Each structure stands twice: as structure tokens, then as C-alpha cells.
Amino acid sequence: MNSSTKNQDPRSQKNIQNFSSSKFPNFDICIIGGGPAGLEAGIVAKELDANVIIIDDNPVLGGQLIKQTHKFFGSKAHYCGVRGIDIAKILTDMVDELKIDVLNNATVVGYYDDDTLGVLKEDKLFPIKAKIYIFAAGASENMLVFENSDLPGVYGAGAVQTMMNVYGVVPGKRALVIGSGNIGLIVPYQLLQAGVEVAAIIEILDKIGGYYVHAAKIKRAGVPIYLRHTIIQAKGKDCVEAAVITQVGDKFENLKGTEKTIECDMILIAIGLSPLCELLYQAGCRIDYVPELGGNVPYHNENMMTSKSHIFVCGDLACIEEASTAMLEGKIAGAKAYETLYKENKKSNEIIVQANKELSNIRSSPFEQRILSGKEKMR
């Protein structure tokens, strides 16, 4: 990078808010999403000497990490034994130290034909333009349709996790959880820690979907897990007062005569996530339906580049997976975005090689075979 580019528009995170919408500068790399993937992408790109901005719609950086009070497991390189909230602080501190520009409480609402973003902040819409975009916008919770599913007291499990662990709000006294993936196992345990009774977890499949280490904690706490069950009704006049569940057959049909009513004042839906692809549709990126990766996902190659050479993706937007893999994908996207702008160098190459090596190690687990299958469909 030449010195004129390197020293262009010197700013710090604390004064980025002072730029007027009409004079907002252009950037080398713009990252949409300040979760684990976006933060790692920004840190890597900045360390390689790119001019970077991170845009996030939350008041603080960290994404899903800021509500994760459980400790990570795996290797030391992937923050084994560190709580998600502490990982968020580690990454945010690195962003501060590198003086990466950050625009919080700002939502990207449009991607326009001249490759400009429309950004909404404090009821004002203004443009931001970059040479390269890295989308790390994450995913939204999947919901479930059943009788009275619109009653107050029916929540996404992730929303309840945010209410409790970020805002200190306990939304009820007795919960029924639908789904036994990792979120469906972690959030009930956190509810128990907050003094909330967990009536049961129900799962439509014949096995638990999450890691056994999470399921074991739930079982030790005495929470029943009903396999091959689903919910058919929420009961209550003005809010949830109970739920009706039923067993399902081999074709997931409801089995009459097996209905059971469970008293509860909240129903938590934990049946997975869907990547937030809307802006990538607007950008004209190729979108593929790959169930193993979460549904509709933007096509991307092993370098996290989409069908548009100036747009990269990483994290849950590219594949519904764990935070450790999201961070590794973020590193690859950040380094490859830099190389696309300038050229490959020893440092960027080392980052990509090491991140790919660690991804391969993680995805060698039997739990990750669906991810490998999904990624292969894009090749």
C-alpha cells in the first residue's frame, strides 16, 4: 500500500460519529456486522494496513458473543474456557487499539447500483462507499406456526437470552423450550441459573441436536427432554398460560391420544437460524439454497468471495455454525479482501493458510459433516 493510501482520512473510533452524511469518506473495506466474524475480518484487514470501517446496528460490538455467558470449549486458539462475553471484550479492545472506525446503532438498509450502501442512523439516511464489502450480518431466528403462536409469551430462544444476559430482564417464571440444538440446551440452563423453572424441552427428532456437554447439564438439573414430540397449541387469553404438546409418528404426524398439557408462561422457540441474505440479493449476488448451511445462503468460494469479486461473506450469513468457525472465516475474508485490493503478501498468506488449517481440524468432527457437505455443493 502506498503512503498516500495508508494515511488517507486518519480517524479514530471515538470521532467517527462526527462525520456529516454529505462528507462521509470512502473506505478500502467496509464490514457490515460487528459480531465475531465481522470483528475478526476487521482486525485482520486493519493489521494488514487497510482502511476499514465496521457498521453494526447494536450499541456495542460483539454480536451474539455479548449474550453468551457460557465458556467455550475446543482449543486454546479458539478461546477454550473463555466466556463469550469476555471474548467480545477481547475483540472489541483489539478494535479500539487498532483505531478501527466503528459506526454503532446504524443499520444498512440498502445496497445500490453504484455499489453504495444506504445507512440509517438516528433517523438520518446517508451513503457509505467502499472498494470492498465484507458482509457478516448474521442470521435471524426461525419461528414455528401453531395455534395461538402469536400470544405474548412466545419468544425466540435467542431473544430471551438477549433479554436476560444483556438487559437483565427475566421474561417469565416457567418456560417450555421447543428444540434441542445448542441454543435449545444452553438457554434453558441459563434460565435455571436466573431462577426460572424450565418445565421441559421438546424435540421432534428421535435424538438431541446439540452437544452432549450441554445436554448433560440439563439432565443433571432434572429437566425432562421429550424426544419425538412437538407443540400444537399455546393456551391463554391475554398471554401464554400453558402449552399442549403431542408425540409424532415416523412421518412427523401428530399422534392422537398422546396430547399433554404443560403449564408455563413462556414458550421458547429454538429451531435454528436463517442467514440474513436480503442485502446480498440487492447486490446481485448469487444465492443458493443449501439446507446444510442454513437455507438460502450467498454463494461463496473457499476464500469467502461471493459471485461478485468485491463482496465477501463470513459467519452465520455464510453458514450457520459456531462462533469459533465464524471467527476463522472472518480472518480469511479480511485477508482475502486485502489481497483483492492490493496483492498477496507473506503475512496475509500465512493468516489464510493457518485459518484454513484450523477450520479443517474443527470440521473433521462428525458433528461438522453436514457443513462439509453443504460447502461442497457450492464448488
MOCOR-V983513 format. One record per residue. PSI is psi in whole degrees, 0 to 359 (999 if undefined). BURIAL is 1 if it has 16 or more other ideal C-beta (glycine too) atoms within 10 Angstrom, else 0. D_FIRST is the distance of its C-alpha to the first C-alpha in whole Angstrom. Layout:
psi=PSI burial=BURIAL d_first=D_FIRST
psi=PSI burial=BURIAL d_first=D_FIRST
//
This chain:
psi=133 burial=1 d_first=0
psi=162 burial=0 d_first=4
psi=327 burial=0 d_first=7
psi=324 burial=0 d_first=8
psi=318 burial=0 d_first=7
psi=321 burial=0 d_first=6
psi=10 burial=0 d_first=10
psi=135 burial=0 d_first=11
psi=59 burial=0 d_first=15
psi=127 burial=0 d_first=15
psi=167 burial=1 d_first=18
psi=162 burial=0 d_first=20
psi=324 burial=1 d_first=22
psi=335 burial=0 d_first=25
psi=5 burial=0 d_first=25
psi=332 burial=1 d_first=23
psi=344 burial=0 d_first=27
psi=352 burial=0 d_first=27
psi=133 burial=1 d_first=25
psi=155 burial=0 d_first=27
psi=328 burial=0 d_first=27
psi=342 burial=0 d_first=27
psi=20 burial=0 d_first=24
psi=128 burial=1 d_first=22
psi=162 burial=0 d_first=18
psi=160 burial=0 d_first=16
psi=158 burial=1 d_first=14
psi=305 burial=1 d_first=11
psi=127 burial=1 d_first=14
psi=127 burial=1 d_first=17
psi=125 burial=1 d_first=20
psi=106 burial=1 d_first=23
psi=123 burial=1 d_first=25
psi=35 burial=1 d_first=25
psi=194 burial=1 d_first=27
psi=319 burial=1 d_first=27
psi=312 burial=1 d_first=24
psi=321 burial=1 d_first=22
psi=315 burial=1 d_first=22
psi=321 burial=1 d_first=21
psi=316 burial=1 d_first=18
psi=319 burial=1 d_first=17
psi=314 burial=1 d_first=17
psi=313 burial=1 d_first=15
psi=321 burial=1 d_first=12
psi=319 burial=1 d_first=12
psi=332 burial=1 d_first=12
psi=358 burial=1 d_first=9
psi=25 burial=0 d_first=8
psi=158 burial=1 d_first=8
psi=111 burial=1 d_first=10
psi=145 burial=1 d_first=14
psi=141 burial=1 d_first=17
psi=127 burial=1 d_first=20
psi=130 burial=1 d_first=24
psi=145 burial=1 d_first=27
psi=2 burial=1 d_first=31
psi=161 burial=1 d_first=32
psi=337 burial=0 d_first=32
psi=158 burial=0 d_first=31
psi=162 burial=1 d_first=28
psi=337 burial=1 d_first=29
psi=228 burial=1 d_first=31
psi=337 burial=1 d_first=34
psi=330 burial=1 d_first=33
psi=350 burial=1 d_first=35
psi=7 burial=1 d_first=38
psi=102 burial=1 d_first=38
psi=352 burial=1 d_first=40
psi=158 burial=1 d_first=41
psi=141 burial=0 d_first=39
psi=156 burial=1 d_first=37
psi=164 burial=0 d_first=38
psi=234 burial=0 d_first=37
psi=165 burial=0 d_first=35
psi=324 burial=0 d_first=33
psi=337 burial=0 d_first=30
psi=30 burial=1 d_first=31
psi=39 burial=1 d_first=32
psi=132 burial=0 d_first=36
psi=2 burial=0 d_first=38
psi=137 burial=0 d_first=36
psi=149 burial=0 d_first=37
psi=319 burial=1 d_first=35
psi=328 burial=1 d_first=35
psi=327 burial=1 d_first=34
psi=320 burial=1 d_first=31
psi=319 burial=1 d_first=30
psi=320 burial=1 d_first=30
psi=312 burial=0 d_first=28
psi=320 burial=1 d_first=25
psi=321 burial=1 d_first=25
psi=322 burial=0 d_first=25
psi=320 burial=1 d_first=22
psi=317 burial=1 d_first=21
psi=315 burial=0 d_first=22
psi=323 burial=0 d_first=21
psi=355 burial=0 d_first=17
psi=44 burial=0 d_first=18
psi=134 burial=1 d_first=17
psi=134 burial=1 d_first=19
psi=134 burial=1 d_first=22
psi=100 burial=1 d_first=25
psi=167 burial=1 d_first=28
psi=34 burial=0 d_first=31
psi=137 burial=1 d_first=29
psi=128 burial=0 d_first=30
psi=115 burial=1 d_first=28
psi=353 burial=0 d_first=31
psi=151 burial=0 d_first=30
psi=121 burial=1 d_first=27
psi=167 burial=0 d_first=28
psi=334 burial=0 d_first=28
psi=21 burial=0 d_first=25
psi=38 burial=0 d_first=23
psi=142 burial=0 d_first=23
psi=142 burial=1 d_first=25
psi=121 burial=1 d_first=28
psi=130 burial=1 d_first=28
psi=124 burial=0 d_first=31
psi=127 burial=1 d_first=32
psi=47 burial=0 d_first=35
psi=17 burial=0 d_first=36
psi=135 burial=0 d_first=34
psi=129 burial=0 d_first=32
psi=161 burial=1 d_first=28
psi=150 burial=0 d_first=25
psi=134 burial=1 d_first=22
psi=138 burial=0 d_first=19
psi=165 burial=1 d_first=16
psi=324 burial=1 d_first=14
psi=140 burial=1 d_first=15
psi=137 burial=1 d_first=18
psi=113 burial=1 d_first=20
psi=120 burial=1 d_first=23
psi=50 burial=1 d_first=25
psi=352 burial=1 d_first=28
psi=213 burial=1 d_first=31
psi=165 burial=1 d_first=34
psi=156 burial=0 d_first=38
psi=139 burial=1 d_first=41
psi=142 burial=1 d_first=43
psi=174 burial=0 d_first=47
psi=139 burial=1 d_first=50
psi=125 burial=0 d_first=53
psi=170 burial=1 d_first=57
psi=128 burial=0 d_first=60
psi=28 burial=1 d_first=59
psi=353 burial=0 d_first=55
psi=8 burial=0 d_first=54
psi=142 burial=1 d_first=56
psi=133 burial=0 d_first=55
psi=352 burial=1 d_first=54
psi=118 burial=1 d_first=52
psi=159 burial=1 d_first=49
psi=141 burial=1 d_first=46
psi=323 burial=1 d_first=45
psi=326 burial=1 d_first=42
psi=319 burial=0 d_first=43
psi=321 burial=1 d_first=46
psi=319 burial=1 d_first=43
psi=315 burial=1 d_first=41
psi=316 burial=0 d_first=44
psi=307 burial=1 d_first=45
psi=341 burial=1 d_first=42
psi=316 burial=0 d_first=40
psi=356 burial=0 d_first=43
psi=29 burial=0 d_first=46
psi=122 burial=0 d_first=48
psi=114 burial=0 d_first=51
psi=359 burial=1 d_first=52
psi=184 burial=1 d_first=55
psi=333 burial=0 d_first=57
psi=124 burial=1 d_first=58
psi=147 burial=1 d_first=55
psi=131 burial=1 d_first=55
psi=132 burial=1 d_first=52
psi=112 burial=1 d_first=52
psi=137 burial=1 d_first=50
psi=31 burial=1 d_first=49
psi=187 burial=1 d_first=45
psi=318 burial=1 d_first=43
psi=321 burial=1 d_first=43
psi=344 burial=1 d_first=47
psi=325 burial=1 d_first=47
psi=314 burial=1 d_first=45
psi=318 burial=1 d_first=46
psi=323 burial=1 d_first=50
psi=322 burial=1 d_first=49
psi=327 burial=1 d_first=48
psi=316 burial=1 d_first=50
psi=319 burial=1 d_first=53
psi=332 burial=0 d_first=51
psi=4 burial=0 d_first=51
psi=12 burial=0 d_first=55
psi=137 burial=1 d_first=55
psi=136 burial=0 d_first=57
psi=112 burial=1 d_first=56
psi=319 burial=1 d_first=59
psi=163 burial=1 d_first=57
psi=133 burial=1 d_first=54
psi=145 burial=1 d_first=55
psi=129 burial=1 d_first=54
psi=336 burial=1 d_first=54
psi=177 burial=0 d_first=54
psi=11 burial=0 d_first=56
psi=158 burial=0 d_first=53
psi=139 burial=1 d_first=51
psi=337 burial=1 d_first=47
psi=183 burial=1 d_first=45
psi=145 burial=0 d_first=45
psi=328 burial=0 d_first=48
psi=326 burial=0 d_first=47
psi=319 burial=1 d_first=47
psi=323 burial=1 d_first=50
psi=322 burial=0 d_first=52
psi=319 burial=1 d_first=51
psi=316 burial=1 d_first=53
psi=319 burial=0 d_first=56
psi=330 burial=0 d_first=56
psi=356 burial=0 d_first=57
psi=16 burial=0 d_first=59
psi=124 burial=1 d_first=58
psi=143 burial=0 d_first=59
psi=116 burial=1 d_first=57
psi=108 burial=1 d_first=59
psi=157 burial=0 d_first=57
psi=43 burial=1 d_first=58
psi=156 burial=1 d_first=59
psi=168 burial=1 d_first=57
psi=141 burial=1 d_first=58
psi=345 burial=0 d_first=60
psi=141 burial=1 d_first=61
psi=136 burial=1 d_first=60
psi=144 burial=1 d_first=63
psi=157 burial=1 d_first=63
psi=301 burial=0 d_first=64
psi=346 burial=0 d_first=62
psi=174 burial=0 d_first=59
psi=129 burial=1 d_first=59
psi=339 burial=0 d_first=62
psi=169 burial=1 d_first=62
psi=147 burial=1 d_first=61
psi=124 burial=1 d_first=63
psi=164 burial=1 d_first=61
psi=155 burial=1 d_first=63
psi=157 burial=1 d_first=62
psi=155 burial=1 d_first=61
psi=193 burial=0 d_first=62
psi=335 burial=0 d_first=61
psi=20 burial=0 d_first=59
psi=21 burial=0 d_first=58
psi=148 burial=0 d_first=61
psi=134 burial=0 d_first=63
psi=112 burial=0 d_first=66
psi=143 burial=0 d_first=69
psi=356 burial=0 d_first=71
psi=8 burial=0 d_first=68
psi=144 burial=0 d_first=67
psi=134 burial=0 d_first=66
psi=129 burial=0 d_first=66
psi=122 burial=1 d_first=63
psi=132 burial=0 d_first=63
psi=159 burial=1 d_first=60
psi=4 burial=1 d_first=58
psi=145 burial=1 d_first=55
psi=122 burial=1 d_first=54
psi=125 burial=1 d_first=50
psi=119 burial=1 d_first=49
psi=67 burial=1 d_first=46
psi=29 burial=1 d_first=46
psi=179 burial=1 d_first=42
psi=159 burial=1 d_first=39
psi=129 burial=1 d_first=38
psi=143 burial=1 d_first=34
psi=92 burial=1 d_first=33
psi=359 burial=1 d_first=32
psi=314 burial=0 d_first=33
psi=329 burial=1 d_first=30
psi=326 burial=1 d_first=29
psi=313 burial=0 d_first=32
psi=324 burial=1 d_first=31
psi=353 burial=1 d_first=27
psi=17 burial=0 d_first=29
psi=148 burial=1 d_first=28
psi=131 burial=0 d_first=31
psi=127 burial=1 d_first=33
psi=149 burial=0 d_first=35
psi=111 burial=0 d_first=38
psi=96 burial=1 d_first=38
psi=324 burial=0 d_first=40
psi=336 burial=1 d_first=39
psi=357 burial=1 d_first=36
psi=1 burial=1 d_first=38
psi=232 burial=1 d_first=39
psi=118 burial=1 d_first=36
psi=149 burial=1 d_first=33
psi=133 burial=1 d_first=30
psi=138 burial=1 d_first=29
psi=150 burial=1 d_first=26
psi=189 burial=0 d_first=26
psi=344 burial=0 d_first=25
psi=8 burial=0 d_first=21
psi=16 burial=1 d_first=22
psi=135 burial=1 d_first=21
psi=191 burial=1 d_first=24
psi=348 burial=1 d_first=26
psi=124 burial=1 d_first=23
psi=345 burial=0 d_first=20
psi=9 burial=1 d_first=18
psi=127 burial=1 d_first=20
psi=159 burial=1 d_first=21
psi=160 burial=1 d_first=23
psi=164 burial=1 d_first=25
psi=205 burial=1 d_first=28
psi=337 burial=1 d_first=31
psi=329 burial=1 d_first=30
psi=336 burial=1 d_first=29
psi=126 burial=1 d_first=32
psi=109 burial=1 d_first=35
psi=200 burial=1 d_first=34
psi=165 burial=1 d_first=34
psi=326 burial=1 d_first=31
psi=317 burial=1 d_first=30
psi=327 burial=1 d_first=29
psi=318 burial=1 d_first=28
psi=321 burial=1 d_first=25
psi=318 burial=1 d_first=24
psi=324 burial=1 d_first=24
psi=319 burial=1 d_first=21
psi=316 burial=1 d_first=19
psi=314 burial=1 d_first=19
psi=317 burial=1 d_first=18
psi=316 burial=1 d_first=16
psi=319 burial=1 d_first=14
psi=325 burial=1 d_first=15
psi=318 burial=1 d_first=14
psi=314 burial=1 d_first=10
psi=327 burial=1 d_first=11
psi=323 burial=1 d_first=12
psi=319 burial=1 d_first=9
psi=256 burial=1 d_first=7
psi=162 burial=0 d_first=9
psi=137 burial=0 d_first=11
psi=176 burial=0 d_first=11
psi=318 burial=0 d_first=14
psi=314 burial=0 d_first=14
psi=321 burial=1 d_first=13
psi=319 burial=0 d_first=16
psi=320 burial=0 d_first=18
psi=314 burial=1 d_first=18
psi=316 burial=1 d_first=19
psi=315 burial=0 d_first=22
psi=319 burial=0 d_first=23
psi=319 burial=1 d_first=23
psi=323 burial=1 d_first=25
psi=316 burial=0 d_first=28
psi=323 burial=1 d_first=29
psi=317 burial=1 d_first=29
psi=320 burial=0 d_first=31
psi=315 burial=0 d_first=33
psi=316 burial=1 d_first=34
psi=2 burial=1 d_first=35
psi=350 burial=0 d_first=37
psi=146 burial=0 d_first=40
psi=332 burial=0 d_first=42
psi=341 burial=0 d_first=41
psi=5 burial=1 d_first=38
psi=326 burial=0 d_first=40
psi=325 burial=1 d_first=40
psi=314 burial=1 d_first=36
psi=319 burial=0 d_first=36
psi=317 burial=0 d_first=38
psi=317 burial=1 d_first=36
psi=322 burial=1 d_first=33
psi=328 burial=0 d_first=35
psi=338 burial=0 d_first=36
psi=348 burial=1 d_first=33
psi=999 burial=0 d_first=32
//
